[in-house]
Structures are given as C-alpha cells and as structure tokens.
C-alpha cells in the first residue's frame, strides 16, 4: 500500500512546525493518490456491507471499541450529554449510547438507517454525506466516530468538521485502523469499488488531530494477526493457557507495544 506521508524531517523546524508540514503533505498526497469513487458508489458499498455484516454480527474489534467508549461514558456519571455518532453503520452502538443522553447518528446508507430507526425510535438517525450535512456548530458534548477516518478522501477536512461539531471542551472518541499492524501482520483483501482506504499509524493520527484537538490519549486495542510471527503470538491456542494463568496481562502488553488492530483516541476541543 502506498505511504502518503513523508518521514523526512525538515532541518531546524520546531515539533509544531513538523506536525503542520506532515498534515499539509498528507493532504496533498491523499488528494493525488487516494481512490475517489463517487458518493453513490460509496453508499452502495457501505449499504451492502452493513446489510451483510454489521447488521448480523459484531466482531471482537467492535466489541473492544464499544467497551472503551462505554467505560469512558460511565466514568462521566452523566445522563444529559448531547452526542453524535458519525459513521454509525447499522446503529449497532446506538442503543448502548442512549442512556447517557440525547443521540444523533449519521451514515451514508438510508435503507440501513431506516431499519435502525425502526429498532431505535429514540435516536435521531440522519442519512447522507456527512461532509455535506448540516448539524450546526458547537452543538455536541461528545462525538463518537469508529472506523470511519480511513474511508474518507480528505482526512484533515474530516477532522476539522468533527471539531466544529463540538462545544468548547467537548470530547472526540475516535477509532481507526492501525496501519502497521494491518500492513505487516494481516492479509487484508484489496478494497472494492466504493471502499476508500487510507490507513494511518499513530504518528500520522496525532498529526491529523493536533491542529483541532488537545489529545488526551492514543492507545491500541485488540491484538490480531493472520500472517507472520504475530499470527503465532496472537493465536488462541497459545493465548488461552496464558489467560488462565495471568488474565489479560499479555493482551495489555501487546496493546502497549502498539500491536492492536485499532488505534483508539480520546481528544478534546480546546475550551
């Protein structure tokens, strides 16, 4: 897979300047190289994917992301939050979010969201292209966005749009695929028409976040691999007896070593 961000440092530049250069170069490279399928093709792809996949089952990746989000929300001790989930898919997380406040949820796929609306009438589902929809500005306490960033053409513009939704001091919880883990340790089928794909590593993710947010945390979740030495390291046959003896200590160690499938972010809009 092509790398869209250059690694070379600019002599004499401050860390902040280096990050700004990184974001600009990334935007330029993405605009030149990323697949740009028409919105209708993207909508068709994600409608089919949600219908055949996410409406039927949740995998370990999604379950771990849900736990991270809900654990944070529970720690806030609030039931009056105004929240929006961007890229809600089939609405699989929405029922878990509603105890914490009022929820708007948006995605490409009108027919998928119609079914979600029938199941969850208390949620305000809005179908369409997120970059074109009007949700107002500074309206939300929390933005949740899981595994969407890699599938948008202009990532800096997308991040700025998320920031505009938040009130000062509002929180973004964002999950995205961890590029080195997927590229080195997992054999992933090539994208189909309508499936834009630009994975990032943790440094690239931070560079995208910092122009808009104060980053509280970036961590990795869910060590998974289907090729190379990490396939053995993550195998259930090896890990089952280790869990019996040591609990989840080995999983947490692999996550701290950035071997998780997911990069999970907790960031705040400056007050």
BELURQUI-V93568 format. One record per backbone hydrogen bond with DSSP energy under -0.5 kcal/mol. CO is the residue of the C=O (numbers start at 1). NH is the residue of the N-H. Records with the same first field share a line. If there is no record, write none. Layout:
CO->NH ; NH
//
This chain:
2->4
9->11
10->13
14->18
15->19
16->20
17->21
18->22
19->23
20->24
21->25
22->26
23->27
24->28
25->29
26->30
27->31
28->32
29->33
30->34
38->41 ; 42
39->43
40->44
41->45
42->46
43->47
44->48
45->49
46->50
47->51
48->52
49->53 ; 54
50->55
53->56 ; 57
59->63
60->64
61->65
62->66
63->67
64->68
65->69
66->70
67->71
68->72
69->73
70->74
71->75
72->76
73->76 ; 77 ; 78
74->77
81->83 ; 102
82->141 ; 142
83->104
84->86 ; 144
85->87 ; 106
88->91 ; 92
91->94 ; 95
93->96 ; 97
94->97 ; 98
97->100
98->101
100->81
102->83
103->124
104->85
105->126
106->87 ; 88
107->128
108->110
109->113
110->114
111->115
112->116
113->117
114->118
115->119
116->120
120->123
123->125
124->105
126->107
128->130
129->132 ; 133
133->135
140->167
141->171
142->84
143->173
144->86
145->147 ; 175
148->151
149->152
150->198
153->155
154->158
155->159
156->160
157->161
158->162
159->163
160->164
161->165
162->165 ; 166
163->166
164->138
165->139 ; 140
167->170
170->269
171->143
172->174 ; 267
173->145
174->265
175->147 ; 148
176->263
177->179 ; 200
178->181 ; 182
179->183
180->184
181->185
182->186
185->226 ; 227
186->188
192->195
194->196
200->179
201->205
202->206
203->207
204->208
205->209
206->210
207->211
209->212 ; 213
212->270
213->215
214->216 ; 268
217->266
219->264
221->262
222->261
228->231 ; 232
229->232 ; 233
230->234
232->235
235->239
236->240
237->241
238->242
239->243
240->244
241->245
242->246
243->247
246->249
248->252
249->253
250->254
251->255
252->256
253->257
254->259
255->258
259->224
261->178
262->221 ; 264
263->176
264->219
265->174
266->216 ; 217
267->172
268->214
269->169
//
